[in-house]
Amino acid sequence: MSEAGLRIGELAARSQRSVHTIRWYESQGLMPGVARDAAGRRVYHPMHLDWLDLMDRLRCTGMSIADMREYTTLVRQGKGSLRQRKALLQAHKERAQATIAQWVQALALIDGKIAFYDEWLATGHAPTTLPHQHLPDLPRARPPHLSGVRKAGERSPR
């Protein structure tokens, strides 16, 4: 097929995704602008390559399928939804940045543990300083799955 239109197999090959994956994205409402030819076959366009890449990156940075669907719906609405699209992506970016900060803290502790074991293996004795003692004094991050859960004794905001 020409550059103007791609069959699903061509899109799968060029995007390095399976036909099944592309159909799943479409069934979830995450593929705007898919046309059908006179025979009823899906016709994709080069922009779908970029779109699939965007969807994968949103997903790998933790965006929910529901938010991805909302974003896709906003895109289908056209220019009038630009502010809403920007706001949705900005909120997602802020959540992703918070997650990255938590991961950086977690990796610092893991690095400290590795150094702890390196020292122990090199000397044959357990180090006297624990890995937590080498970390900068940062506020403890709550795991994302506990972010909405109150700590014991913590009062709900009013």
N, C-alpha and C positions, 0 to 999 in steps of 0.2 A: 504494500500500500504506500502511497505517497507520504511526504513529510506532513501534508495537511491532515492526514487521518491515519490512525494506527489501529490495528486490530488488537485484541486483548493479548494474543501471543507475542506480538511485537512489543507491546508495552511491557509485558512481563520480562522479556529478554533484555530490553534496554534499561529497565529499572532494576534488574536483578532481583525481582520478586516473583513469587509463583502466581499463576493464574488464579488459584484459590484465594490467595491473599488480596489480590486486586478486587475480586468479586466480593470478598468479605468487606473491604472498605466501602465498596459501592452499596452493599446491602445495609450497612450501618449509617448510610446517609453522609459519608465522608468523601464523596467524589463528585464535586459539582461539574456541570457542563458536559456530561456524557451524552452524546447523541446516538441515534440509531440510524442505520442506513435503510434503504428501501426494503431490504430483506429482513430487517429487524435485528441485525447484528450491531453490537456496541461499536462506536467509533470514538476513539480517544485522540487527543492532540498532544503535541510536544509539551504543552503547559502541564499536562497531567504528570509528567516525569518530575517536574519541580514540586507539584502539589504532593505527590507521594513522599518525596523527601521531607517536605515540611511536616506532614502528618507523622512520619516516623520520628522526626526530631522533637515534635511536641510530646509525643508519647514517651520517648526515652527520657525526657526531662520531667515526666510525672504528670502531664496533663491527662485528666480523665477523658474517657470516651465521650461522656456527656458534654464536657466543655469543648472537645474537638467537634462534636456535632453542632453545638451552638455556634462555634466559630464558622463552620461550613455554612450553616444557615444564614449567618450574617453576610458572608461573602456572596451568597446567592442573591441577597437583597440589593446588592450593588452599592454605589457610591454613598447612598444615604446612611449606610451603617459604618462608615469609616471610624467615627469616634468610638462606637461600641467595640469594634474589632480591636482598635488600639488599646482601649481600656482592658479588654479581656487578655490581650497579650502582655500588657504591662503588669497586670496582677499575677499572671503565670510566671513572668520573669522574676518578680519579687519572691514568689514561693520557691522557684528554682535556685535563686541566689541564697536564700535562707538554708535550703537543703545543702548546697555546696559548702556553706560555712560550717554546718554540722559535720559534714564529711571531712573537712579539713581538720576539725578538732579530733574526730575519731581517728584519722590517719596519724595525727601527731602522737596520740596515745599508742597506736599500733607500732609506730616507729620506735617509741620509747621502750615498748616491750621487747622488740627485736634487739635493740641495743642492750637491754637488760640481759637477755639470753646470750648475746655475743660475749658480754663481759663475764658472765657465769661460766660459759664454755671455755673462754680463754684463761681464766684464773683457777677454775675448779671450785670456786666458792660463790655462794649467792651474794650478789651485790647488797650493800647496806642501804643504798638509796633505791627506792621504788620508782618505776616509770612515771607515776602520777606526780612525783615531786619535781620532775624536770619540766613539766608543762607550764606554759605561761598561765597566769591567773585569769582564765576566761570564764564567763558565766557558763554554767552547765547547760548544754542544749538538751531539750526534751525530744525524744524520738518522734518523728512525724505521726506515728500511729497513736501516740499519747498526747498530742498537742491539745486536744479538746478535753482531756481527762484531768480533773482536779487532783492535786496532791493530797495526801492524808492531812486533815486538819485545815485545808485551804477552803476559804469561803467563796461562794460564787459572787461575781460582781453584780452590783445592783444599779 
